[in-house]
Amino acid sequence: MPGDTISKLFKQTCDKYGSKKVALRYKNFGVWQPYTWKEWWEQSKYFALGLMSLGFKSGDRITIIGDNEPEWYFAEFAAICCGGVPTGAYQDSGPQEIKYVITQSGSTFVVVEDQEQVDKLIFPYRDREGKEQKPIIEEVPAISKVIYWDPKGLRFYDDPILMRFDKVVELGREYEKEHPGLLEQIIENSDEEDPVMLTYSSGTTGLPKGIVHCSRSVLAASRCWDTLPLTGESDEFVSAFPLAYGAEFLYLIPAFIKGGATVNFPEEPETVAVDVREVGPTKASTVPRLLENEVSFVQVKIADASFLKRFVYQLFMPVGYKIAQLKRNNQKVNLFWRAVYALGYLLVFRPIKDWLAYSGNRVMLIGGASMASEVFDFFVALGIDARMMYGMIECTPTAMHMKGDIDSETSGVATPYTELRISGDGEILERGPQKMLGYYNNPEATAKLIDEQGWVHTSDAGFITERGHLVCIDRLADLGTLSDGTGFSPSYIENKLKFSPYIRDAVITGDDEEFVGALISIDFPNLGKWAEVHRIPYTTFVDLSQKPEVYDLIRKDVVGINRRLPEKQRIRRFALLHKELDADDAELTRTRKLRRKEVSQRYLDMIEALYGDKMEYTAEAKVTYRDGRTATITTAVQIASVEDEDR
């Protein structure tokens, strides 16, 4: 059937546009380099044939590691076209994490970006306990080739397992002469139930699990874009979210291939903000973490602006929030408010949208985690068509905001062809064609997640409103209960805290305790600027985090949040962490989700100090660097009380 698999859809679109249209664009040395659909097809085709000449077979797995660049797509679609299954590891992962992905997936080929990633594979490394380990290529003998696409620094590497990306493409061109039409035949015989994607869960509750998707589930997941303004040839998209997570492939790529849109790759992760402004994407898919950072960025910039700019911002932002509220309640905006908003749009909202590179944006899809309604309302106030969606990567998306039916407190209604219901114990259950095939080599976990009726058990607590909107409260396992029986959602309060421009992360505590407490990680860049403006000297993150002035500033934000919480759920004591929460220390996942169990264990003594009678705690924290070395930080951490501040 035409277009019923990813490889068929890919080839059809490449044949349709050929050299007539740009498919991919990559910024290199400050210049945007275009790739037409014909060039994308040829790179993927000959890389696929080159892999096959080296022994890659249908059903084999290949691991890709690197920044978002065209070669990632070339390798990914090459593997799919020849019947293989691509997977990915995060580019900032340590050797131990990379080894886990390669071993668990059973990958026989590894495609990497540069010398940094090659070194992780071919040299000895230290694990998190500081013990020296053998090189990954020795520990995982199944790896037959490590293929790299950026040769800088690798000129004198002579390990026979290494091979350049372009050399594999050359092998593919030679292989085609002996096997003409082979790849096209494999594509023609592909089936919608064949695996095309292996991605890994965030690992917030344990080791990441391999999630297998087929063409049927990927194409069903991408239909979320069909409920939005249809994707067309003039649409531009920026690939900035880590490709190893797989969300971009699930939500967007099939839709962008069908529509003939263009995908743009930033030059470096550090240049994303500048590169996005140059592109002016018309459609965006993002996560709450990035939006929280953007809101903080705007708030800090406004605080440093002139009096007139601050006055105009403070005058019109309430107008934007008013319009956002009316839209949320599906109320008609009268002529007066439209006129006032139009003036605010001219003076405030449009400049901020341009500043954040959303001036040409038609729709923004937000998923991956829960988010404070204040953050969502901020972007709606700017005039952005923002939509929340819900779903775990195993079956996503299952709920989403539809046009004209937006509510910042919810995740929207069930997506087309999807069913949602709430179990007797309050768990969100979902069922639809976007459901994964299963966990890779883990039938027990698959059976635990998906019951005999096909319902996916999300482990999230939630409810469905009268309007049919889904509200996700928190992970069932994370819901807390105070000693008096009062329930609270840690992530809900944490998201409220992160709306502050000076708070980067927060960990809410209080289960079986008398009150709610918080461990707060400061936003070092923003607070550093604030300290400079207010002439507060500091040296390091630790020094700044424990300044009395900083505690007073954070206390004001906590008090403001407390006023919007039920009295018994208000934060009564907090401490500012002496270090940032870090994925390298297993405190966050690579997508910056909180590993609550690990953090609670690591900071158990500090949490206990929150509920003691002392106002100071001596903290010792073990820090693990990327090369496996460890260090211990010792510092005095203050315990702050806000018991009566909000009354």
NUGU-310985 format. One record per residue (C-alpha): y, x, z; residue in one letter. Coordinates in steps of 0.5 Angstrom, whole numbers, padded with zeros to 4 digits, always signed. Example, Ala and Ser with C-alpha at 12.3 -4.5 7.8 and 13.67 -1.06 7.14 Angstrom:
BEGIN
-0009+0025+0016a/-0002+0027+0014s/
//
This chain:
BEGIN
+0000+0000+0000m/+0007+0003-0002p/+0011+0006+0004g/+0006+0004+0009d/+0005+0011+0012t/+0010+0016+0014i/+0008+0021+0008s/+0008+0016+0003k/+0015+0013+0005l/+0017+0021+0005f/+0015+0022-0002k/+0018+0016-0005q/+0025+0017-0002t/+0024+0024-0005c/+0022+0022-0012d/+0028+0016-0012k/+0034+0021-0010y/+0031+0028-0012g/+0037+0032-0014s/+0042+0027-0014k/+0043+0026-0006k/+0044+0031+0000v/+0038+0029+0005a/+0039+0035+0010l/+0046+0039+0012r/+0046+0045+0016y/+0052+0049+0019k/+0050+0056+0018n/+0056+0062+0019f/+0061+0056+0019g/+0059+0053+0013v/+0055+0047+0012w/+0049+0048+0007q/+0046+0042+0004p/+0039+0041+0002y/+0037+0035-0003t/+0032+0031-0003w/+0028+0035-0008k/+0029+0041-0004e/+0027+0038+0002w/+0020+0035-0001w/+0019+0042-0004e/+0020+0046+0002q/+0015+0041+0006s/+0010+0041+0000k/+0009+0048-0001y/+0009+0050+0007f/+0004+0045+0007a/+0000+0048+0002l/+0001+0055+0005g/-0002+0052+0011l/-0008+0049+0008m/-0009+0056+0004s/-0009+0059+0011l/-0014+0054+0014g/-0010+0048+0016f/-0014+0042+0015k/-0013+0035+0016s/-0013+0033+0023g/-0011+0040+0026d/-0005+0040+0030r/+0001+0045+0030i/+0006+0046+0035t/+0014+0047+0033i/+0019+0051+0038i/+0026+0052+0036g/+0033+0049+0036d/+0034+0043+0031n/+0034+0046+0024e/+0032+0044+0017p/+0026+0048+0018e/+0023+0044+0024w/+0023+0038+0019y/+0020+0042+0013f/+0014+0044+0018a/+0014+0037+0021e/+0013+0033+0015f/+0009+0039+0012a/+0004+0038+0017a/+0004+0030+0016i/+0003+0030+0009c/-0003+0035+0009c/-0006+0030+0014g/-0004+0034+0020g/-0001+0032+0027v/+0006+0036+0029p/+0008+0037+0036t/+0013+0041+0039g/+0015+0045+0045a/+0022+0045+0048y/+0026+0051+0046q/+0028+0053+0053d/+0021+0052+0056s/+0018+0058+0059g/+0011+0061+0057p/+0007+0057+0062q/+0010+0051+0059e/+0009+0053+0052i/+0002+0055+0053k/+0000+0048+0056y/+0003+0045+0050v/-0001+0049+0045i/-0007+0049+0049t/-0007+0041+0051q/-0006+0040+0044s/-0011+0044+0041g/-0006+0047+0036s/-0008+0052+0031t/-0002+0054+0028f/+0005+0055+0032v/+0012+0055+0028v/+0018+0058+0032v/+0025+0059+0030e/+0026+0067+0032d/+0025+0073+0036q/+0026+0069+0043e/+0020+0064+0042q/+0016+0070+0038v/+0017+0074+0045d/+0014+0068+0049k/+0008+0068+0045l/+0006+0076+0044i/+0008+0079+0050f/+0006+0079+0057p/+0010+0074+0062y/+0010+0072+0069r/+0008+0065+0072d/+0012+0061+0077r/+0009+0065+0082e/+0011+0071+0080g/+0004+0074+0077k/+0004+0077+0071e/+0000+0074+0065q/-0003+0076+0059k/+0000+0074+0052p/-0001+0067+0050i/-0004+0069+0044i/-0009+0073+0048e/-0010+0067+0053e/-0011+0062+0047v/-0015+0065+0042p/-0015+0058+0037a/-0008+0060+0035i/-0009+0063+0028s/-0002+0064+0026k/+0005+0065+0029v/+0010+0063+0023i/+0017+0064+0024y/+0023+0062+0020w/+0029+0067+0023d/+0027+0074+0022p/+0033+0077+0025k/+0030+0082+0030g/+0023+0082+0028l/+0023+0087+0022r/+0019+0092+0026f/+0014+0087+0029y/+0007+0089+0026d/+0003+0084+0029d/-0002+0081+0024p/-0002+0074+0027i/+0006+0074+0025l/+0008+0071+0019m/+0015+0069+0016r/+0016+0062+0014f/+0018+0063+0007d/+0012+0067+0006k/+0008+0061+0007v/+0012+0057+0002v/+0010+0063-0003e/+0003+0062-0001l/+0003+0055-0002g/+0006+0056-0009r/+0000+0060-0011e/-0005+0055-0008y/-0002+0049-0012e/-0004+0053-0018k/-0011+0053-0016e/-0011+0046-0013h/-0006+0042-0017p/-0004+0035-0015g/-0008+0036-0008l/-0003+0034-0003l/-0001+0028-0007e/-0008+0026-0007q/-0008+0027+0001i/-0001+0023+0001i/-0004+0017-0003e/-0010+0017+0001n/-0007+0017+0008s/-0008+0011+0012d/-0003+0007+0017e/-0007+0009+0023e/-0008+0016+0022d/-0004+0020+0027p/+0002+0023+0025v/+0006+0025+0032m/+0004+0028+0038l/+0009+0028+0043t/+0009+0029+0051y/+0012+0025+0056s/+0017+0027+0061s/+0012+0029+0066g/+0017+0026+0072t/+0010+0025+0076t/+0006+0030+0074g/+0004+0034+0068l/+0006+0032+0061p/+0001+0027+0057k/+0000+0028+0050g/+0002+0021+0047i/-0001+0020+0040v/+0003+0016+0035h/+0001+0013+0028c/+0005+0011+0022s/+0004+0004+0024r/+0007+0005+0031s/+0012+0010+0028v/+0015+0005+0023l/+0015-0001+0028a/+0019+0003+0033a/+0024+0005+0027s/+0025-0003+0026r/+0030-0003+0032c/+0035+0000+0027w/+0034-0006+0022d/+0036-0011+0028t/+0043-0007+0027l/+0048-0006+0021p/+0043-0003+0016l/+0042+0004+0014t/+0045+0006+0008g/+0046+0012+0003e/+0053+0013+0006s/+0051+0014+0013d/+0051+0020+0017e/+0047+0022+0023f/+0047+0028+0027v/+0041+0031+0030s/+0043+0034+0037a/+0037+0031+0042f/+0031+0036+0043p/+0026+0035+0037l/+0020+0036+0042a/+0021+0030+0045y/+0020+0026+0039g/+0025+0020+0040a/+0029+0022+0034e/+0023+0021+0030f/+0021+0015+0033l/+0027+0011+0033y/+0031+0014+0027l/+0028+0018+0022i/+0024+0013+0018p/+0030+0008+0018a/+0034+0014+0015f/+0029+0016+0010i/+0028+0009+0008k/+0036+0008+0007g/+0037+0015+0004g/+0042+0017+0009a/+0044+0024+0011t/+0042+0028+0017v/+0046+0034+0020n/+0044+0040+0024f/+0049+0043+0028p/+0050+0051+0028e/+0048+0052+0035e/+0047+0048+0041p/+0054+0050+0044e/+0058+0048+0038t/+0055+0041+0038v/+0062+0038+0040a/+0066+0041+0034v/+0060+0040+0029d/+0060+0033+0031v/+0067+0032+0030r/+0067+0035+0023e/+0061+0030+0021v/+0064+0024+0024g/+0057+0021+0024p/+0056+0013+0023t/+0050+0012+0027k/+0048+0015+0033a/+0042+0015+0038s/+0044+0018+0045t/+0042+0019+0052v/+0045+0017+0059p/+0046+0024+0061r/+0050+0026+0055l/+0055+0020+0055l/+0056+0021+0063e/+0058+0028+0061n/+0063+0025+0056e/+0066+0021+0061v/+0067+0026+0066s/+0070+0030+0060f/+0075+0025+0059v/+0077+0024+0066q/+0078+0031+0067v/+0082+0032+0061k/+0086+0026+0063i/+0087+0028+0070a/+0090+0035+0067d/+0094+0031+0062a/+0102+0030+0062s/+0105+0024+0067f/+0106+0020+0060l/+0099+0020+0058k/+0096+0019+0065r/+0100+0013+0065f/+0099+0010+0058v/+0091+0011+0060y/+0091+0008+0067q/+0095+0002+0064l/+0091+0000+0058f/+0084+0002+0060m/+0083-0004+0065p/+0085-0008+0058v/+0079-0005+0055g/+0075-0006+0061y/+0077-0013+0061k/+0075-0014+0053i/+0068-0011+0055a/+0067-0016+0060q/+0069-0022+0056l/+0064-0019+0051k/+0059-0018+0056r/+0060-0026+0058n/+0060-0028+0051n/+0067-0031+0051q/+0072-0031+0046k/+0078-0026+0046v/+0084-0030+0046n/+0090-0028+0041l/+0094-0025+0047f/+0088-0020+0049w/+0087-0018+0042r/+0094-0016+0041a/+0094-0012+0048v/+0088-0009+0046y/+0090-0007+0039a/+0096-0004+0042l/+0092+0000+0047g/+0087+0002+0041y/+0093+0005+0038l/+0095+0009+0043l/+0089+0010+0048v/+0082+0008+0045f/+0083+0011+0038r/+0085+0018+0040p/+0079+0018+0045i/+0074+0016+0040k/+0077+0021+0035d/+0076+0026+0041w/+0069+0025+0042l/+0067+0024+0034a/+0066+0017+0035y/+0072+0015+0030s/+0067+0013+0024g/+0061+0010+0029n/+0058+0004+0027r/+0053+0003+0032v/+0051+0007+0038m/+0044+0006+0041l/+0043+0009+0048i/+0036+0010+0051g/+0031+0015+0055g/+0034+0013+0062a/+0038+0008+0066s/+0045+0008+0066m/+0051+0006+0070a/+0054+0000+0068s/+0061+0003+0069e/+0059+0009+0063v/+0057+0003+0058f/+0063-0001+0059d/+0067+0005+0058f/+0065+0006+0051f/+0065-0001+0050v/+0072-0001+0052a/+0074+0004+0047l/+0071-0001+0041g/+0064+0002+0040i/+0059-0002+0039d/+0054+0001+0044a/+0047-0002+0045r/+0042-0001+0051m/+0035-0001+0049m/+0029+0000+0054y/+0022+0003+0053g/+0017+0008+0055m/+0015+0013+0049i/+0008+0010+0049e/+0011+0004+0047c/+0018+0004+0045t/+0023+0000+0044p/+0021-0006+0047t/+0028-0009+0049a/+0035-0008+0046m/+0042-0011+0046h/+0043-0015+0040m/+0050-0016+0036k/+0054-0021+0040g/+0049-0021+0046d/+0051-0015+0050i/+0050-0014+0058d/+0052-0007+0061s/+0047-0009+0067e/+0041-0010+0063t/+0037-0007+0057s/+0037-0013+0052g/+0032-0018+0050v/+0025-0017+0047a/+0025-0013+0040t/+0022-0017+0034p/+0015-0017+0034y/+0015-0015+0042t/+0013-0019+0048e/+0015-0018+0055l/+0013-0020+0062r/+0013-0019+0069i/+0007-0018+0073s/+0006-0021+0080g/+0008-0015+0083d/+0014-0014+0079g/+0012-0009+0074e/+0015-0009+0067i/+0009-0011+0062l/+0010-0010+0054e/+0006-0011+0048r/+0008-0010+0041g/+0006-0006+0034p/+0010+0000+0036q/+0004+0002+0042k/+0001+0009+0041m/-0006+0010+0039l/-0007+0013+0046g/-0006+0019+0050y/-0009+0025+0047y/-0016+0027+0050n/-0015+0023+0056n/-0018+0016+0055p/-0018+0015+0063e/-0010+0015+0063a/-0010+0011+0057t/-0014+0006+0060a/-0010+0006+0066k/-0004+0005+0062l/-0006+0000+0057i/-0011-0006+0059d/-0016-0010+0055e/-0011-0015+0053q/-0006-0009+0050g/-0001-0010+0055w/+0002-0003+0057v/+0004-0002+0064h/+0010+0001+0065t/+0010+0003+0072s/+0017+0000+0072d/+0020-0005+0077a/+0024-0011+0074g/+0026-0018+0072f/+0028-0022+0066i/+0034-0026+0067t/+0036-0033+0065e/+0039-0031+0058r/+0032-0027+0057g/+0035-0020+0058h/+0031-0015+0061l/+0033-0012+0068v/+0030-0005+0070c/+0031-0004+0077i/+0027+0003+0078d/+0020+0006+0078r/+0016+0002+0082l/+0014+0008+0086a/+0021+0010+0087d/+0024+0004+0090l/+0026+0005+0097g/+0025+0001+0104t/+0030+0003+0110l/+0027+0002+0117s/+0029-0005+0118d/+0026-0007+0111g/+0032-0007+0107t/+0030-0005+0100g/+0034+0000+0095f/+0034+0003+0088s/+0035+0010+0089p/+0036+0011+0081s/+0041+0005+0081y/+0046+0009+0087i/+0045+0016+0083e/+0047+0013+0077n/+0053+0010+0080k/+0055+0017+0083l/+0054+0020+0077k/+0060+0016+0074f/+0064+0021+0078s/+0067+0027+0074p/+0065+0032+0080y/+0058+0030+0081i/+0053+0032+0076r/+0046+0030+0079d/+0045+0026+0086a/+0038+0025+0090v/+0038+0019+0094i/+0034+0019+0100t/+0033+0014+0106g/+0025+0011+0105d/+0023+0009+0112d/+0030+0011+0115e/+0036+0008+0118e/+0041+0009+0113f/+0041+0011+0106v/+0043+0019+0105g/+0045+0023+0099a/+0044+0030+0096l/+0049+0031+0091i/+0050+0037+0086s/+0057+0038+0084i/+0059+0039+0076d/+0061+0046+0077f/+0065+0047+0070p/+0069+0040+0072n/+0070+0042+0080l/+0072+0049+0078g/+0078+0047+0074k/+0080+0042+0079w/+0080+0048+0084a/+0084+0052+0080e/+0089+0047+0079v/+0090+0046+0086h/+0090+0053+0088r/+0083+0053+0091i/+0080+0060+0091p/+0072+0061+0090y/+0067+0066+0087t/+0061+0062+0086t/+0057+0056+0085f/+0055+0056+0092v/+0062+0058+0095d/+0065+0052+0091l/+0060+0047+0093s/+0061+0048+0101q/+0069+0048+0101k/+0072+0043+0105p/+0077+0041+0100e/+0071+0039+0095v/+0067+0035+0101y/+0073+0031+0102d/+0074+0030+0094l/+0067+0028+0094i/+0067+0024+0100r/+0073+0019+0096k/+0068+0018+0091d/+0062+0016+0095v/+0067+0011+0099v/+0069+0008+0092g/+0062+0007+0090i/+0060+0005+0097n/+0065-0001+0096r/+0061-0004+0090r/+0054-0003+0094l/+0051-0008+0099p/+0053-0006+0106e/+0046-0004+0108k/+0045+0000+0102q/+0051+0004+0103r/+0051+0012+0103i/+0052+0014+0110r/+0051+0022+0110r/+0051+0027+0104f/+0050+0034+0103a/+0053+0038+0097l/+0047+0042+0094l/+0048+0050+0094h/+0045+0050+0087k/+0044+0046+0081e/+0038+0042+0080l/+0034+0046+0074d/+0029+0045+0069a/+0026+0052+0070d/+0025+0050+0078d/+0021+0044+0076a/+0027+0040+0079e/+0028+0036+0073l/+0024+0035+0066t/+0027+0038+0060r/+0030+0032+0058t/+0034+0033+0065r/+0030+0027+0068k/+0029+0028+0076l/+0023+0030+0078r/+0023+0026+0085r/+0017+0028+0088k/+0018+0036+0087e/+0025+0035+0089v/+0024+0031+0096s/+0018+0037+0097q/+0023+0043+0096r/+0029+0040+0100y/+0025+0037+0105l/+0028+0040+0111d/+0035+0039+0108m/+0033+0031+0108i/+0031+0031+0115e/+0037+0035+0117a/+0041+0029+0114l/+0038+0024+0119y/+0039+0029+0125g/+0044+0030+0129d/+0047+0037+0127k/+0053+0038+0122m/+0050+0044+0118e/+0044+0046+0115y/+0042+0053+0113t/+0038+0053+0107a/+0034+0057+0103e/+0032+0056+0096a/+0027+0060+0091k/+0030+0060+0084v/+0025+0062+0078t/+0028+0066+0072y/+0026+0065+0065r/+0022+0071+0065d/+0018+0069+0071g/+0022+0073+0077r/+0024+0070+0083t/+0030+0070+0088a/+0032+0067+0095t/+0038+0064+0096i/+0041+0063+0103t/+0047+0059+0105t/+0050+0054+0110a/+0050+0047+0108v/+0055+0042+0111q/+0053+0035+0113i/+0058+0030+0111a/+0059+0023+0114s/+0062+0017+0111v/+0060+0012+0117e/+0066+0009+0117d/+0070+0011+0111e/+0069+0005+0107d/+0071+0000+0113r/
//
